């Protein structure tokens, strides 16, 4: 589906049809992206998070980004990039267009992260409403289908405060088995652990010392009991690709596993998982919150839990209806944005 470009301040009626286990995920080791190449991206600077325009004034992001600062009264930056355009006058920086956030929405009628509800009932998803829309942005549709295993994706986000996209594809490695995938990545260096297996994450790592494994087991158990931001059966696990051998940080172990990766990192949280022009999830957490190049996997919050996609639809409609009530004379009711069935 071709993205719709926002060219003037009209209001568009919406019809949508069809289809801390560690520190929250932090972007992408990759190539600079010009604003014109990804005009749907949003930098939530106060939270140091990423987001995606899915409709006028409507930004899809991660729930934890709300707590970090993507809140009413703060600001988002559209068409922002550290990369630079080139014209007849030379290089022009792209600081972006600053827009106020007027509301933040979480699906607390479906889930709420608290001691009274299980972690597997919580998804790291939120929407923020913007005060206005600049010209030149576009919107991406949200998918309500499940992304295929093995799909190649190119993570994108603002971890460096500049917009970057992974230069080679990452792979969708697990969906409903994402909790087991996370456990296997965690325990990859603890072969004698009761939590060790390598059915999903098959990369080989050397055995760590016992002190490391004791700590890793305790940390894993603590996250299982207390963590909100960790994978569940509706998550999407992305296996990050190895660095190119020409990179000075390239490192391979005795088993032939390249242990340094292109990866998401802090600042990519809330960024989109894009496949065939649709958003299938938002970046939530990563395995390694201390070293970006050693982050083997990133977990995205998906939309396949019953009620979540409908909540996204209802929230977008609410935002559009508010705009139309304020600007009835400029509303265009017969120009819907459609999230189509494949």
Secondary structure, DSSP 8 states (H G I E B T S, - for coil): ----EE-SS-EEEE-------SSB----SEEE--GGG-TTEEEEGGGTEEEEEEETTEEEE-HHHHHHT--TTSEEEES-EEEEEEETTEEEEE--EEEEEEEEEE-TTT---STTS-GGG----EEEEES---TTEE--EE--S---TT-EE--EE-TTSS-EEESS-EEEEESTTHHHHHHHHHTTT-TTSTT---SS---------HHHHHHHHHHHHHHHHH-SSS--TTEEEEE--B--TTSTT--B-TTS-B--B----TT-TT-EEEETTEEEEEEEEES-SS-GGG--EEEEEES-STTHHHHHHHHHHHHHHHHHHH-GGGEEEEEEE-----
